[in-house]
Amino acid sequence: MKTLIKKNDKVVVITGKERGKTGKVMRIYPQTGRMLISGLNMVKRHVRPSRDIPQGGVIEKECPIGFSNVMFYCGKCSRGVRLGIKKLPDKSRMRFCKRCSLEV
């Protein structure tokens, strides 16, 4: 599954329990069509004591969210927008906001 959203992009959640919240993309999972967004979709997990977490217990961590549930956040438009691709004369590709034509 492909997406125009990349790591470190700012996105806004458009559906689900986190609707309306924005965050930064930490990781993309293209095989499953999901992405990890910092500070969103938090879940509680029970973990055993380990070297990384010596006390163990219940921790809160981010859980991946589907590509279809987020939109790219345009700073100029101040809302979620669709992205398009422009082909430049030197055969490279560039993403742009379809609402305000701002180059991303």
Secondary structure, DSSP 4 states (H G I P E B T S, - for coil): ---S--TT-EEEE-SSTTTT-EEEEEEEETTTTEEEETTSSEEEEEE---SSSTT-EEEEEE--EEGGGEEEEETTTTEEE-EEEEE-TTS-EEEEETTT--B-
